[in-house]
Amino acid sequence: MTQPPQQPPHDPPQGGFGAPQDPPPGGFGAPQDPPSGGFGAPTPPPPPGPPQQPPTEPGYGYPQGQPQQPPTQPGYGFPQGQPQQPPTQPGYGFPQGQPQQPPTQPGYGFPQGQQQPYGYPTAPMQPAYPTPPQGGGGKKFSTQAQIIVAAVVAVALIIGGGIWYASSGGDDKKDEAGTSAGTSGENKGGKGDDGGNGGSTGGKEKAPANVDSAVGFQLPQPKVTDVTSVDGSWVTDKVYVKSGVNEVVGYDLDTGKKAWSIPLDGQVCGASRHMTKDFKTAILFEEAKRTKAKKYQTCTQVGALDLATGKLLWNKSITASTGGDRPVRFTEVTLSGTTVAAGGLDGGAAFKLEDGAELWKPKVSTDGCYDLGYGGGEALATVRKCGTYDDPQLVIQALNPTTGAPLSSYKMPAGVDYASIVSTKPLVVAADVGDTAGDGSSISDFFSIDETTGKLKIRISADAEKYAARCGSTEVEQCQHLAVGNNRIYLPTEEHEGTGESFSRTNEIVSFDLTTGKQTGDRADAGEKFTMFPLRMDGTNIIAYREPPYDKGGEVVSIDGSTFKQTVLMRNPADKAVRDAETSFTPDYAEFRYEQGRFFISETMISAPRKSSLDEKEYLVVSFHTS
């Protein structure tokens, strides 16, 4: 999978390590305006031939015959902004080269036996996997039986001319996934898990009669000379909208033909993930276009877009609250109702969505408190930073979107330098308390807060070694791979060894109650060789993406919020060229959008191509659709 380029938040970015390449003309990834035939088109089956040898370069998720060298670029979940040391263990979705040693610490969700600090109500971790019955019950082999079976298998393999090394499993696997309660990803048919009858009634997304998808369109990465943000993608009833170079473009949902383009004075440097029902949203962009003489510009412009008409409604800059004529350098923008809220390290403001009229600016207190940024959606909230650099104090405030007045406040515990707003209604905040996460996820705990009173409902410990959600290291509204709904937070577990063939990897989606903090009985298995994470809520259901192994395409599923039964909404082609394109995106640095039978994966950052990888294809967007 492509390693993402690293860049400081905005001003200025550094170099382009892991830089993507310009795709060669023709074939898959060529500009489509509109595309015709080529990649993704139906092809007759090849004539029978001898069995194919496995590729000399193993694909995504392919079992390895020997231990792999650690990657030289940061793996899944590493933060941006500074060089990272290569991980000592393979990253998310990486195949394992040798049997894994049993963990020396208790498995997923088991209480760790340490005292919780700060005196806040904290929910103990619950087992993410059911514990097998003791005394020889259940479906696992006894140790003696395993030894016998292992001996028989070893003899058979020796006779066959090869010796395989395998771990025995046994009780050391008690915390790992069993057989999936939903689909395992092995189904061959063209219907969803419910037989194609539309799935559950908890959301709008229903399984089509045939869930097998076809390639929609693919867009090559535009040519750039330095690290460039292309953050922002939205889906309307008529177009798929994506940030480009000094523009925002609307593409036909099915053909990828350019429907309209909104030219901008500079490069997009921030985008709201929220959109109104009539398809309006907000972005940030730089004050001028980049040139050879000035490669980086300042992110000073906030604006509103009408994605139904392809128009820039307004744009403006503001001066810092501390005075002077210097414009505020924005880092984030969000949308709540008809209020656009933009923030940065030296100030922020809120505007009317329809005309850009300034609604309010955050007050700068005498003790140096200021708003770090805002979270939008159903409500509006801010992370406010007080204190000194060495001794910061963060305050989470629910705000009146029209006036900016605080509705409630909650002081975060000591040892929190940054916090991220996961959801505004209910109000859920993620933080790395005392820098204990240690994996770049910026999450050690979730805080469920009553937005009306500011009182803490519960603090949920989320061990970064067990759960795979991610938040930005300094951004307020940049959490991903998780979802909030039904008074629960839904999290993917870290991947681990599966129960099927050797070296297979898998994971689950589990949930915690936002009132009690306890882990619920919810559990959706990704299935052997697949890993999965939530994309968003769909009513009371959860839309999730199953990342594919080396020999299958990815899947989009709907998880019933009541029963946790999975329904396949889309199954992508297993063709190698298609699969290579689908898995070329690094999940932590990509945007995933699924709407009404259409699935779009896009980059959030691009850079100049590396000379060492000019033959590799790099895509800005890859799309799929069902019939």
SVG drawing of the C-alpha trace seen along z (x, -y; Angstrom):
<svg xmlns="http://www.w3.org/2000/svg" viewBox="-37 -46 52 85">
<polyline fill="none" stroke="black" stroke-width="0.4" points="0.0,0.0 1.2,-3.5 2.8,-5.3 1.4,-8.7 3.6,-11.8 4.3,-13.6 3.4,-17.2 3.1,-19.6 -0.4,-20.8 -0.3,-23.6 2.4,-26.2 4.7,-25.2 4.8,-21.4 8.0,-19.5 9.2,-17.5 7.5,-14.5 8.6,-11.3 6.4,-8.5 5.6,-10.7 3.1,-9.3 3.7,-9.1 2.1,-10.4 0.2,-7.5 1.3,-6.5 -1.2,-7.2 -3.7,-4.7 -5.1,-1.7 -6.4,-1.8 -6.0,-5.2 -5.9,-7.2 -8.0,-10.3 -11.6,-9.5 -13.6,-12.2 -15.7,-10.1 -13.8,-6.7 -14.6,-4.1 -13.9,-0.4 -10.4,0.4 -9.9,1.3 -12.9,2.8 -14.6,3.8 -15.9,7.4 -13.4,9.8 -13.8,13.4 -12.3,16.0 -8.8,17.1 -8.3,20.5 -7.3,23.3 -3.7,23.5 -1.2,24.8 -1.5,23.6 -0.2,20.1 2.8,19.5 2.4,17.0 3.7,13.5 7.3,12.9 6.3,9.8 3.6,10.8 0.4,8.8 -1.6,7.2 -2.3,9.8 -0.4,12.6 1.1,15.3 4.8,14.9 7.3,17.7 9.8,15.9 9.9,13.0 9.5,9.7 11.8,6.7 10.1,3.8 9.0,1.1 11.1,-2.0 8.1,-4.3 5.6,-4.8 2.9,-2.2 -0.8,-2.3 -1.7,-5.0 1.7,-6.8 1.3,-10.5 2.4,-13.1 4.9,-15.8 8.1,-14.1 10.1,-11.1 9.0,-7.9 11.0,-4.8 10.0,-1.7 7.6,0.4 9.0,3.5 5.9,5.5 4.2,5.5 1.6,2.8 -2.2,2.9 -3.1,5.4 0.5,6.6 0.9,10.3 2.9,12.1 6.0,13.9 6.2,16.3 4.0,17.7 3.3,15.2 4.3,15.6 1.6,15.7 1.0,12.4 2.7,11.9 -0.1,9.6 -3.8,10.3 -5.7,10.2 -8.1,7.7 -10.2,5.9 -9.0,7.9 -8.6,5.8 -5.0,4.8 -4.9,4.6 -3.8,1.1 -5.4,-1.7 -7.2,-4.3 -5.9,-7.9 -7.6,-11.2 -10.6,-10.0 -12.9,-10.1 -15.5,-7.4 -13.8,-5.0 -15.2,-1.9 -13.0,1.2 -12.0,2.9 -14.2,5.8 -13.0,8.8 -13.4,8.1 -13.7,11.8 -15.6,14.4 -13.4,16.5 -13.6,20.2 -15.0,22.6 -12.6,24.3 -12.1,27.9 -11.9,29.2 -15.3,27.8 -16.0,25.8 -14.6,26.3 -10.9,25.9 -8.6,29.0 -7.0,30.1 -3.2,29.8 -2.8,33.5 -5.0,33.6 -3.1,30.7 0.1,32.5 -1.2,35.6 -2.7,33.6 0.4,31.5 2.5,34.7 0.3,36.2 0.4,33.0 4.1,32.7 4.6,36.3 2.3,35.7 4.1,32.6 7.5,34.3 6.3,37.0 5.0,34.4 8.4,32.9 8.1,29.8 8.0,28.9 5.7,26.2 6.1,24.4 2.9,23.6 1.9,22.4 -0.4,24.8 -3.1,22.3 -4.4,23.8 -5.4,21.6 -3.0,18.8 -5.6,18.0 -8.5,17.6 -8.7,13.8 -8.7,14.2 -11.6,14.2 -13.6,17.3 -15.9,18.0 -17.7,15.0 -21.3,14.6 -22.0,12.7 -20.4,13.4 -16.8,14.5 -16.0,12.9 -16.0,16.3 -19.4,16.1 -19.4,16.5 -22.9,15.5 -24.2,12.2 -26.6,11.4 -26.2,9.9 -26.2,12.0 -29.9,11.7 -30.6,13.1 -30.9,9.7 -34.2,8.7 -32.9,5.3 -31.4,6.0 -32.5,4.5 -34.8,1.5 -32.5,-0.6 -31.0,-2.6 -31.4,-3.9 -28.7,-1.7 -30.2,1.5 -28.5,4.5 -29.1,4.7 -30.2,7.9 -26.6,8.4 -23.9,7.0 -21.0,7.7 -19.7,4.3 -18.0,3.0 -15.3,0.4 -17.0,-3.0 -14.2,-5.5 -10.7,-6.2 -8.8,-9.5 -5.0,-9.8 -3.2,-12.0 -2.7,-15.5 0.9,-16.6 2.4,-18.5 6.0,-19.4 5.6,-19.3 3.4,-17.9 -0.1,-19.1 -3.3,-18.7 -6.4,-17.4 -8.5,-17.0 -12.3,-16.9 -14.8,-14.7 -18.6,-14.7 -21.4,-12.8 -24.6,-14.5 -27.5,-13.1 -25.8,-14.0 -22.0,-14.3 -19.0,-13.1 -17.0,-16.2 -13.3,-16.1 -10.6,-18.7 -8.0,-19.1 -5.1,-21.4 -6.4,-25.0 -10.0,-23.8 -12.8,-21.7 -14.4,-19.5 -17.7,-17.8 -17.7,-14.5 -20.6,-12.5 -21.4,-9.7 -21.1,-6.9 -18.9,-8.1 -16.5,-10.4 -17.0,-13.1 -16.2,-16.5 -19.6,-18.2 -18.2,-21.5 -15.2,-23.0 -14.8,-25.7 -11.5,-27.6 -9.8,-28.8 -7.1,-31.5 -5.0,-28.8 -4.8,-25.2 -7.4,-23.6 -5.9,-23.4 -8.9,-22.2 -12.4,-20.8 -15.5,-20.2 -16.7,-16.6 -20.2,-17.8 -22.7,-18.9 -26.2,-20.3 -29.3,-18.5 -29.2,-20.9 -25.5,-20.1 -23.6,-23.1 -20.3,-22.8 -17.2,-24.7 -13.5,-24.7 -10.2,-26.5 -7.8,-27.5 -4.5,-29.3 -4.3,-33.0 -2.5,-32.5 -1.3,-29.9 2.0,-28.3 4.9,-29.4 8.6,-28.3 9.6,-31.4 7.1,-30.8 6.3,-27.1 4.1,-27.5 1.3,-29.9 -0.6,-30.7 -4.0,-29.1 -6.0,-32.2 -9.2,-31.9 -12.5,-30.3 -15.3,-29.8 -18.6,-28.1 -19.5,-25.9 -22.8,-25.0 -22.2,-21.5 -25.6,-21.4 -24.6,-24.2 -20.9,-24.1 -20.5,-27.6 -18.2,-29.3 -20.8,-31.2 -18.2,-33.4 -14.7,-33.5 -12.9,-35.8 -10.1,-36.1 -10.1,-37.6 -7.5,-39.3 -6.3,-37.7 -8.2,-38.3 -5.0,-39.6 -5.1,-42.6 -3.0,-43.8 -3.5,-43.3 -2.1,-39.9 -4.7,-37.4 -5.5,-34.3 -3.8,-31.1 -6.6,-28.6 -6.0,-24.9 -9.6,-23.4 -13.1,-24.2 -16.4,-22.6 -20.2,-23.1 -23.1,-22.9 -26.5,-23.8 -26.0,-27.1 -22.9,-28.0 -19.4,-27.7 -16.7,-27.7 -13.0,-28.0 -10.2,-27.8 -6.4,-28.1 -3.6,-28.5 -3.9,-32.3 -7.7,-32.8 -10.9,-31.8 -14.4,-32.9 -17.9,-31.7 -19.9,-32.8 -23.3,-32.5 -23.3,-29.7 -25.4,-31.5 -23.6,-34.8 -20.4,-34.7 -21.5,-37.3 -19.4,-37.1 -21.4,-35.7 -18.8,-35.8 -15.2,-35.4 -13.9,-33.4 -13.0,-35.6 -9.3,-35.7 -9.3,-35.7 -6.7,-37.5 -5.3,-34.1 -4.5,-33.3 -7.3,-30.8 -8.1,-30.3 -10.1,-27.9 -8.0,-25.2 -10.7,-24.2 -14.3,-23.1 -16.4,-20.0 -19.6,-20.3 -22.5,-18.1 -25.7,-18.0 -24.2,-20.5 -21.1,-22.7 -18.3,-22.2 -14.8,-23.5 -11.6,-22.4 -10.4,-25.4 -6.8,-25.6 -5.7,-27.5 -2.7,-27.5 0.9,-27.5 2.8,-25.6 4.4,-23.3 1.2,-23.1 -1.8,-23.2 -5.4,-22.9 -8.0,-21.8 -11.7,-22.6 -14.4,-21.0 -17.3,-23.4 -20.6,-22.9 -21.4,-26.2 -24.5,-28.1 -23.7,-28.0 -25.3,-31.4 -23.7,-33.4 -20.7,-31.3 -21.8,-31.4 -20.7,-28.3 -23.6,-26.1 -21.5,-23.8 -17.9,-23.2 -15.9,-20.2 -12.3,-20.4 -10.1,-17.6 -7.8,-15.8 -4.2,-16.8 -1.7,-15.3 -3.8,-16.0 -2.1,-18.3 -4.6,-17.9 -8.1,-16.4 -10.3,-15.5 -14.1,-15.8 -15.5,-12.5 -19.1,-13.5 -21.0,-16.6 -24.4,-15.0 -23.8,-13.0 -20.7,-14.8 -17.7,-12.3 -14.1,-13.4 -10.9,-11.3 -7.5,-12.1 -4.1,-10.6 -3.8,-11.0 -0.2,-11.3 1.0,-10.3 0.3,-6.7 -1.1,-5.5 2.3,-5.2 1.2,-4.2 0.4,-7.5 -3.4,-7.0 -3.7,-9.9 -6.3,-7.8 -5.9,-6.3 -9.4,-7.2 -12.8,-8.4 -14.8,-10.8 -18.6,-10.7 -19.8,-14.1 -23.3,-15.5 -23.4,-18.4 -26.2,-20.2 -24.5,-20.1 -20.8,-19.6 -20.7,-16.6 -18.7,-13.6 -20.9,-10.5 -18.1,-8.0 -14.5,-7.7 -13.7,-4.7 -10.2,-3.3 -9.3,-2.2 -5.9,-0.5 -4.2,-1.5 -2.7,2.0 -6.3,3.4 -8.3,0.8 -7.5,-0.7 -9.4,-4.0 -7.3,-7.1 -7.4,-10.8 -5.3,-13.7 -2.4,-14.6 -3.3,-18.3 -6.5,-18.6 -9.8,-18.8 -12.1,-17.0 -10.0,-14.4 -10.9,-11.1 -11.6,-8.2 -12.3,-4.4 -15.0,-4.8 -18.6,-5.7 -21.0,-7.0 -24.7,-6.1 -27.3,-4.3 -25.7,-5.7 -22.6,-3.6 -19.2,-4.1 -18.2,-1.6 -14.4,-0.7 -12.4,1.7 -10.0,4.0 -6.4,4.1 -5.8,6.9 -4.6,10.3 -4.0,13.8 -7.0,15.5 -8.3,19.0 -8.1,20.4 -5.0,20.9 -1.6,20.0 -0.6,16.4 -4.1,15.1 -5.1,11.8 -8.4,10.5 -10.2,8.2 -13.6,7.2 -15.9,4.2 -17.0,3.9 -18.9,1.2 -19.0,-0.5 -22.0,-2.0 -21.7,-5.7 -23.5,-5.8 -22.0,-2.9 -18.7,-2.7 -19.0,1.1 -18.4,3.1 -21.6,4.4 -22.2,7.8 -21.9,6.3 -19.2,7.9 -19.0,8.1 -16.2,10.3 -14.3,9.2 -13.9,12.8 -10.7,14.7 -8.1,12.6 -10.3,9.5 -10.0,6.5 -12.7,4.0 -13.5,0.5 -16.6,-1.7 -17.2,-4.3 -20.3,-6.1 -23.7,-5.6 -26.8,-4.9 -29.7,-5.5 -29.2,-2.9 -27.0,-0.8 -23.2,-1.0 -21.7,-1.1 -18.3,0.6 -15.5,1.4 -13.8,4.7 -10.2,4.4 -9.4,7.2 -6.7,9.9 -4.4,10.7 -6.9,12.8 -10.3,11.0 -11.8,7.6 -13.0,5.3 -16.5,5.2 -18.9,2.7 -21.3,4.0 -24.2,2.7 -24.2,3.9 -27.6,4.0 -27.5,1.8 -29.8,4.1 -28.7,7.6 -25.2,6.8 -26.0,9.0 -24.0,8.1 -25.4,7.5 -23.1,7.2 -23.9,4.0 -21.0,4.3 -18.4,6.8 -15.6,5.5 -13.8,7.5 -11.0,9.8 -9.2,9.1 -5.5,8.3 -5.4,4.9 -8.6,3.8 -7.5,5.1 -4.1,3.3 -5.9,0.0 -8.3,0.5 -5.5,1.3 -3.2,-1.4 -4.7,-3.8 -3.5,-3.9 -6.6,-4.0 -5.2,-6.6 -4.7,-9.0 -7.7,-8.3 -11.3,-9.2 -14.0,-6.5 -17.5,-7.5 -20.3,-5.0 -23.8,-6.3 -26.6,-4.3 -24.6,-1.6 -21.6,-3.8 -18.2,-3.6 -15.4,-6.2 -11.9,-6.0 -9.6,-9.0 -6.3,-10.5 -6.1,-13.4 -2.4,-14.2 -0.3,-13.9 3.2,-14.8 5.7,-14.6 6.4,-11.2 9.5,-9.3 12.1,-8.4 12.3,-4.9 8.6,-4.1 7.8,-5.8 6.2,-2.6 3.6,-2.4 0.1,-3.8 -1.1,-6.4 -4.8,-7.4 -6.6,-10.4 -9.9,-8.5 -11.1,-5.0 -14.8,-4.3 -17.1,-1.2 -20.8,-0.8 -23.4,2.0 -26.0,2.4"/>
</svg>
